[in-house]
Amino acid sequence: MSAFDSQMPRRQRIRVGFDARWYNDSGVGSYVAGLLSAMVQMSNEVELLVYEDPTNPLPLPVNSQAQRIAIKAKRYSPAGQIELAQVCRQHRLDVFHSPFYVVPLLARCRVVVTIHDLIPFLFPIYSSIKRFMVRGGYRMAVRKADHIIADSNHTARDIERILGIESNRISVVHLAAQECYKPEGESHELNLLMEKYGVRPPYVLLPSARNWQTKNLKTALEVLRAAKEQSGARFQTVVFGPPEGVEAVGNEESRRCVNLHYAGYVPTSELARLYRNANLLLLPSLYEGFGLPLVEAMSCGCAVVCSDGGALAEIAGNGAQVFNPADISGMANAIADLMCDEGKVRRWREAALRRSLEFSWRKAARETISVYDRTHKSGFLAERHSVAGEKDGLI
């Protein structure tokens, strides 16, 4: 061991700050909740400091050893940049993890950022001014970050191709479903769903979204109409999530043809009930960076008909029927078969469950901690080489 090595301070665990202010009812919020809930149970591997909005604290296990620290500044504000840079320095962080593209640009510690998708570069979902700002935010984030986590191999390739990032700076960590998404439910839960949400079996589940343009909802209504005509089956189309998608596509007649019923926002535990009792989930998106509803549905043993948009084919594997997002007849045929053949429903439920076992937040947490470790070590080595070069007069 060199004299330099003997003088370096040593820690048994990496000291990591995690920006949990993104916890909410979005896909990013589910990522924050799922990953941190698993990671705080690995306190022997990482010392975790959770930075959160004091008005929206993150639910963590009661026995969690993570330090919870309130950040008052808004997420997109200049004040937020200053406050995060201060806490990174004051808390002597080894690594700071941003679960969204807004990173602490002034932080002096190593920075890891998760990029969930590159939809703002691929689809016109924002005004020209907002699109310019959001794209600029992504570019600054990947330039600042020492390492980037992508939700899927598809997103990793997009990051390389669109943002020009080297593959050795990107790691793929698949997301997972929360523990409540499981095939076993209460015996009376269908009655609860009928009373609270007005659902009537048999029904098809269809997710809506604020950024509905990529969800291909207009095509979904055409698919369901064709499936209804082909099968002769009478079923309900239950849409959940934000109302923007439902309001933006289709007319009253097309909604009536597919017996569309809007359930609104559905809490996580009750969404699991909706998955368990559905005949299938239809997910015909043009693009998904991961497709969390797909894994949630499969984890509940729900049959899935989805597109191959973005990462969906990668995540579905053999657990779902996958089609081109423009293949109306293919998706309609699959849905008609599931409505008329209980044996096919059972086989696709079993396939979905088998595939879902390959995703877990514990696995995601271990892989994320591995990213922290490699990022910290790369910074440590760079610092050691820099100091050694200064001592030897090389720098």
For each residue, the residues with C-beta under 8 A, 3 or more apart:
1: 5 6
2: 5 6
3: 6 7
4: 7 8 384 387 388 391
5: 1 2 8
6: 1 2 3
7: 3 4
8: 4 5 384
9:
10:
11: 14 15 47 94
12:
13: 43 44 45 46 47
14: 11 46 47 94 95 369 372 373 376
15: 11 47 49 91 92 93 94 95
16: 46 47 48 49 93 94 95 96 97 372
17: 49 51 87 88 91 93 95 96 97 109
18: 32 36 39 48 49 50 51 96 97 99
19: 22 51 71 84 96 97 98 99 100 102 104
20: 23 32 36 50 51 52 53 58 99
21: 51 52 53 56 71 75
22: 19 26 28 29 32 75 99 100
23: 20 29 32 33 52 53 56 58
24: 28 29 56
25: 29 265
26: 22 29 30
27: 30 31 116 290 292
28: 22 24 31 32 99 100 116
29: 22 23 24 25 26 32 33
30: 26 27 33 34 175 178 292
31: 27 28 34 35 99 114 116 175 292
32: 18 20 22 23 28 29 35 36 58 99
33: 23 29 30 36 37 58 59 178
34: 30 31 37 38 175 176 177 178 361 364
35: 31 32 38 39 99 361 364 365 368
36: 18 20 32 33 39 40 48 50 58 60 66
37: 33 34 40 41 59 60 61 178 361
38: 34 35 41 42 360 361 362 364 365
39: 18 35 36 42 46 48 365 368 369
40: 36 37 43 48 50 60 61 64 65 66
41: 37 38 61 64 362 365
42: 38 39 45 46 365 366 369
43: 13 40 46 47 48 65 66
44: 13
45: 13 42 369
46: 13 14 16 39 42 43 369 372
47: 11 13 14 15 16 43
48: 16 18 36 39 40 43 65 66 67
49: 15 16 17 18 66 67 69 91 93
50: 18 20 36 40 58 60 66 67 68 69
51: 17 18 19 20 21 69 70 71 84 87
52: 20 21 23 56 57 58 68 69 70 71
53: 20 21 23 56 57 70 71
54: 57 70 71 72
55:
56: 21 23 24 52 53
57: 52 53 54 68
58: 20 23 32 33 36 50 52 68
59: 33 37
60: 36 37 40 50 64 66 68
61: 37 40 41 64
62:
63:
64: 40 41 60 61
65: 40 43 48
66: 36 40 43 48 49 50 60
67: 48 49 50
68: 50 52 57 58 60
69: 49 50 51 52 87 91
70: 51 52 53 54
71: 19 21 51 52 53 54 80 83 84 87
72: 54 83
73: 77 79 80 82 83 84
74: 77 79 80
75: 21 22 80 102
76: 80 102
77: 73 74 80 81
78: 81 82
79: 73 74 82 83
80: 71 73 74 75 76 77 83 84 102
81: 77 78 84 85 104 105 106
82: 73 78 79 85 86 106
83: 71 72 73 79 80 86 87
84: 19 51 71 73 80 81 87 88 96 104 106 107
85: 81 82 88 89 104 105 106 107 108
86: 82 83 89 90
87: 17 51 69 71 83 84 90 91 93
88: 17 84 85 91 93 96 104 107 108 109
89: 85 86 92 107 108
90: 86 87
91: 15 17 49 69 87 88
92: 15 89
93: 15 16 17 49 87 88 96 107 109
94: 11 14 15 16 109 110 372 376 379
95: 14 15 16 17 109 110 111 112 372 375 376
96: 16 17 18 19 84 88 93 103 104 107 109 110 111 112
97: 16 17 18 19 111 112 113 114 368 372
98: 19 101 102 103 104 111 112 113 114 141 145
99: 18 19 20 22 28 31 32 35 114
100: 19 22 28 113 114 116
101: 98 113 115 134 137 138 141
102: 19 75 76 80 98 137 141
103: 96 98 107 111 113 140 141 144 145
104: 19 81 84 85 88 96 98 107 111
105: 81 85 140 144
106: 81 82 84 85
107: 84 85 88 89 93 96 103 104 111
108: 85 88 89
109: 17 88 93 94 95 96
110: 94 95 96 146 147 375 376 378 379
111: 95 96 97 98 103 104 107 144 145 146
112: 95 96 97 98 145 146 147 148 149 371 372 375
113: 97 98 100 101 103 141 142 144 145 148 149
114: 31 97 98 99 100 148 149 150 151 173
115: 101 118 138 141 142 148 149 150 151 155 159 289
116: 27 28 31 100 151 155 289 290
117: 151 155 158 287 288 289 290 310
118: 115 121 122 138 155 158 159 162 163 289
119: 122 123 125 211 214 287 289
120: 123 125 126 131 134 135 138
121: 118 135 138 158 162
122: 118 119 158 162 287
123: 119 120 213 214 286 287
124: 131 213
125: 119 120 131 211 213 214
126: 120 130 131 134
127: 130 131
128: 131 132
129: 132 133
130: 126 127 133 134
131: 120 124 125 126 127 128 134 135
132: 128 129 135 136
133: 129 130 136 137
134: 101 120 126 130 131 137 138
135: 120 121 131 132 138 139
136: 132 133 139 140
137: 101 102 133 134 140 141
138: 101 115 118 120 121 134 135 141 142 163
139: 135 136 142 143 163
140: 103 105 136 137 143 144
141: 98 101 102 103 113 115 137 138 144 145
142: 113 115 138 139 145 148 159 163 165
143: 139 140
144: 103 105 111 113 140 141
145: 98 103 111 112 113 141 142 148 169
146: 110 111 112 169 375 378 379
147: 110 112 169 170 171 371 374 375
148: 112 113 114 115 142 145 159 165 169 170 171
149: 112 113 114 115 170 171 172 173 368 371
150: 114 115 153 155 156 159 170 171 172 173 289
151: 114 115 116 117 155 172 173 174 175 289 290 311
152: 155 156 172 174 289 290 310 311 314 315
153: 150 156 157 172 311 314
154: 157 158 289 310 311 314
155: 115 116 117 118 150 151 152 158 159 172 289 290 310 311
156: 150 152 153 159 160 167 170 172
157: 153 154 160 161
158: 117 118 121 122 154 155 161 162
159: 115 118 142 148 150 155 156 162 163 165 170
160: 156 157 163 164 165 166 167 170
161: 157 158
162: 118 121 122 158 159
163: 118 138 139 142 159 160
164: 160
165: 142 148 159 160 169 170
166: 160 169 170
167: 156 160 170
168:
169: 145 146 147 148 165 166
170: 147 148 149 150 156 159 160 165 166 167
171: 147 148 149 150 367 370 371
172: 149 150 151 152 153 155 156
173: 114 149 150 151 364 367 368 371
174: 151 152 290 315 359 363 364
175: 30 31 34 151 290 292 295 359 364
176: 34 295 359 360 361 363 364
177: 34 181 292 295 296 298 299 356 359
178: 30 33 34 37 181 268 296 361
179: 182
180: 268 269 272
181: 177 178 272 275 295 296 299 300
182: 179 185 272 299 300
183: 276 299 300 301 349 353
184:
185: 182 189 272 273 276 277
186: 189 192 273
187:
188: 191 192
189: 185 186 192 193 273 276 277
190: 193 194 201 273 277
191: 188 194 195
192: 186 188 189 195 196 270 273
193: 189 190 196 197 199 270 273 274 277
194: 190 191 197 198 199 200
195: 191 192
196: 192 193 270
197: 193 194 238 261 263 264 266 270 274
198: 194 261 263
199: 193 194 203 236 238 261 263 274 277
200: 194 203 236 261
201: 190 236 277 279
202: 233 235 236 279 339
203: 199 200 235 236 237 238 261 277 278 279
204: 224 235 236 237 238 278 279 280 281 282 335
205: 238 240 274 275 278 280 281 282 297 302
206: 217 220 224 237 238 239 240 281 282
207: 215 239 240 241 281 283 293
208: 212 215 217 239 240 241 242 243 244 245 246
209: 212 214 215 241 242 244 245
210: 242 244 245
211: 119 125 214 215
212: 208 209 215 217 242 244 245 248 249
213: 123 124 125
214: 119 123 125 209 211 285 286 287 288 309
215: 207 208 209 211 212 220 245 284 285 286
216: 219 220 284 285 286 307 309 325
217: 206 208 212 220 221 245 246 248 249 250
218: 221 222 249 250
219: 216 222 223 284 325 326 328
220: 206 215 216 217 223 224 282 284
221: 217 218 224 225 249 250 254 255 257 258 260
222: 218 219 225 226 328
223: 219 220 226 227 282 284 328 331 332 335
224: 204 206 220 221 227 228 237 258 282 332 335
225: 221 222 228 229 254 257 258
226: 222 223 229 230 328 329 332
227: 223 224 230 231 233 331 332 333 335 336 339
228: 224 225 231 232 233 234 235 257 258
229: 225 226 232
230: 226 227 332 333 336
231: 227 228 335 336 337 339 340
232: 228 229
233: 202 227 228 336 339 340
234: 228 259
235: 202 203 204 228 259 279 339
236: 199 200 201 202 203 204 259 261
237: 203 204 206 224 258 259 260 261
238: 197 199 203 204 205 206 261 263 274 278
239: 206 207 208 245 246 260 261 262 263
240: 205 206 207 208 262 263 264 265 266 271 274
241: 207 208 209 245 265 266
242: 208 209 210 212 245 265
243: 208 246 247 262 264
244: 208 209 210 212 247 248
245: 208 209 210 212 215 217 239 241 242 248 249
246: 208 217 239 243 249 250 255 260 262
247: 243 244
248: 212 217 244 245
249: 212 217 218 221 245 246
250: 217 218 221 246 254 255 260
251: 254 255
252: 255 256
253: 256 257
254: 221 225 250 251 257 258
255: 221 246 250 251 252 258 260
256: 252 253 259 260
257: 221 225 228 253 254
258: 221 224 225 228 237 254 255
259: 234 235 236 237 256
260: 221 237 239 246 250 255 256
261: 197 198 199 200 203 236 237 238 239
262: 239 240 243 246
263: 197 198 199 238 239 240 266 274
264: 197 240 243
265: 25 240 241 242
266: 197 240 241 263 270 271 274
267: 270 271
268: 178 180 271 272
269: 180 272 273
270: 192 193 196 197 266 267 273 274
271: 240 266 267 268 274 275 296
272: 180 181 182 185 268 269 275 276 296 300
273: 185 186 189 190 192 193 269 270 276 277
274: 193 197 199 205 238 240 263 266 270 271 277 278
275: 181 205 271 272 278 281 296 297 300 302
276: 183 185 189 272 273 300 301 302
277: 185 189 190 193 199 201 203 273 274
278: 203 204 205 238 274 275 281 297 302
279: 201 202 203 204 235 303 338 339 345
280: 204 205 302 303 304 305 335 338 345 348
281: 204 205 206 207 275 278 293 294 297 302 303 304 305 306
282: 204 205 206 220 223 224 305 306 331 335
283: 207 288 291 293 294 297 304 305 306 307 312
284: 215 216 219 220 223 305 306 307 309 323 325 331
285: 214 215 216 288 291 306 307 309 310 312 325
286: 123 214 215 216 307 309 310 325
287: 117 119 122 123 214 309 310
288: 117 214 283 285 291 294 309 310 311 312 315
289: 115 116 117 118 119 150 151 152 154 155 310 311
290: 27 116 117 151 152 155 174 175 295 311 315
291: 283 285 288 294 295 306 310 311 312 315 316
292: 27 30 31 175 177 295 296
293: 207 281 283 296 297
294: 281 283 288 291 297 298 304 306 312 315 316 320
295: 175 176 177 181 290 291 292 298 299 315 356 359
296: 177 178 181 271 272 275 292 293 299 300
297: 205 275 278 281 283 293 294 300 302 304 352
298: 177 294 295 301 302 304 316 319 320 352 353 355 356
299: 177 181 182 183 295 296 353 356 359
300: 181 182 183 272 275 276 296 297
301: 183 276 298 349 350 352 353
302: 205 275 276 278 280 281 297 298 349 352
303: 279 280 281 320 338 345 348 349 352
304: 280 281 283 294 297 298 316 319 320 321 348 352
305: 280 281 282 283 284 320 321 323 331 334 335 338
306: 281 282 283 284 285 291 294 312 316 320 321 322 323
307: 216 283 284 285 286 312 322 323 324 325 327 331
308: 312 313 322 323 324 325
309: 214 216 284 285 286 287 288 312 325
310: 117 152 154 155 285 286 287 288 289 291
311: 151 152 153 154 155 288 289 290 291 314 315
312: 283 285 288 291 294 306 307 308 309 315 316 322
313: 308 316 322
314: 152 153 154 311 317
315: 152 174 288 290 291 294 295 311 312
316: 291 294 298 304 306 312 313 319 320 322 355
317: 314 320 355 358
318: 351 354 355
319: 298 304 316 351 352 353 354 355 356
320: 294 298 303 304 305 306 316 317 348 351 352 355
321: 304 305 306 334 348
322: 306 307 308 312 313 316
323: 284 305 306 307 308 327 330 331 334
324: 307 308 327 330
325: 216 219 284 285 286 307 308 309
326: 219
327: 307 323 324 330 331
328: 219 222 223 226 331 332
329: 226 332 333
330: 323 324 327 333 334
331: 223 227 282 284 305 307 323 327 328 334 335
332: 223 224 226 227 230 328 329 335 336
333: 227 230 329 330 336 337
334: 305 321 323 330 331 337 338
335: 204 223 224 227 231 280 282 305 331 332 338 339
336: 227 230 231 233 332 333 339 340
337: 231 333 334 340 341 344
338: 279 280 303 305 334 335 341 344 345 348
339: 202 227 231 233 235 279 335 336
340: 231 233 336 337
341: 337 338 344 345
342: 345 346
343: 346 347
344: 337 338 341 347 348
345: 279 280 303 338 341 342 348 349
346: 342 343 349 350
347: 343 344 350 351
348: 280 303 304 320 321 338 344 345 351 352
349: 183 301 302 303 345 346 352 353
350: 301 346 347 353 354
351: 318 319 320 347 348 354 355
352: 297 298 301 302 303 304 319 320 348 349 355 356
353: 183 298 299 301 319 349 350 356 357
354: 318 319 350 351 357
355: 298 316 317 318 319 320 351 352 358
356: 177 295 298 299 319 352 353 359
357: 353 354
358: 317 355
359: 174 175 176 177 295 299 356 363 364
360: 38 176 363 364
361: 34 35 37 38 176 178 364 365
362: 38 41 365 366
363: 174 176 359 360 366 367
364: 34 35 38 173 174 175 176 359 360 361 367 368
365: 35 38 39 41 42 361 362 368 369
366: 42 362 363 369 370
367: 171 173 363 364 370 371
368: 35 39 97 149 173 364 365 371 372
369: 14 39 42 45 46 365 366 372 373
370: 171 366 367 373 374
371: 112 147 149 171 173 367 368 374 375
372: 14 16 46 94 95 97 112 368 369 375 376
373: 14 369 370 376 377
374: 147 370 371 377 378
375: 95 110 112 146 147 371 372 378 379
376: 14 94 95 110 372 373 379 380
377: 373 374 380 381
378: 110 146 374 375 381 382
379: 94 110 146 375 376 382 383
380: 376 377 383 384
381: 377 378 384 385
382: 378 379 385 386
383: 379 380 386 387
384: 4 8 380 381 387 388
385: 381 382 388 389
386: 382 383 389 390 395
387: 4 383 384 390 391
388: 4 384 385 391 392
389: 385 386 392 394 395
390: 386 387 393 394 395
391: 4 387 388
392: 388 389
393: 390
394: 389 390
395: 386 389 390
